[in-house]
Amino acid sequence: MQGMSLKSLAKHKALIPLYFCVALGCAGAAFYTTRLALRNPDVQWSRSGDISNEEFRQKQYKFYSPNVDYSKMESPAPKY
């Protein structure tokens, strides 16, 4: 079986949108997974003995929340 290269892709122009959509989907999934690992308050990378989510009390961590300013809202979470 012949491997896919740019020269063979030029012969099959109908496959270009398919490869573009698959690449875009893979990039989006990788971006969102990375964002969840780095920005989600449920994930803690610090190995210090103190586990606290107090730094997220006034931060926005949702991916999409239109017209909501989290810095001015009072958090319903208990203060420790």
Secondary structure, DSSP 8 states (H G I E B T S, - for coil): -----HHHHHH-GGGHHHHHHHHHHHHHHHHHHHHHHHH-TT-----SS----GGGTT----S--TT--GGGS---S---
